[in-house]
């Protein structure tokens, strides 16, 4: 039987290239991770939106 590990949101934000797209893993408060698959165009649009929100 596999060992049960607690699910935590601790850890870095990760983005990896998988196939033609990008997979972003975002740690969540309260545990777990949000996993989002993006196309390169969607990642660029997200980057621009985040820059606009933080400047």
HUVEN-V319130 format. One record per residue. RES is the residue in one letter. OMEGA is omega as a letter, one per 20 degrees, with the letter a starting at -180 (* if undefined). Layout:
res:RES omega:OMEGA
res:RES omega:OMEGA
This chain:
res:X omega:a
res:X omega:r
res:X omega:r
res:X omega:r
res:X omega:r
res:X omega:r
res:X omega:r
res:X omega:r
res:X omega:a
res:X omega:r
res:X omega:a
res:X omega:r
res:X omega:a
res:X omega:r
res:X omega:r
res:X omega:r
res:X omega:r
res:X omega:a
res:X omega:a
res:X omega:a
res:X omega:r
res:X omega:r
res:X omega:a
res:X omega:r
res:X omega:a
res:X omega:r
res:X omega:a
res:X omega:r
res:X omega:a
res:X omega:r
res:X omega:r
res:X omega:a
res:X omega:r
res:X omega:a
res:X omega:a
res:X omega:r
res:X omega:a
res:X omega:r
res:X omega:r
res:X omega:r
res:X omega:r
res:X omega:r
res:X omega:r
res:X omega:r
res:X omega:r
res:X omega:r
res:X omega:a
res:X omega:r
res:X omega:r
res:X omega:r
res:X omega:r
res:X omega:a
res:X omega:a
res:X omega:a
res:X omega:*
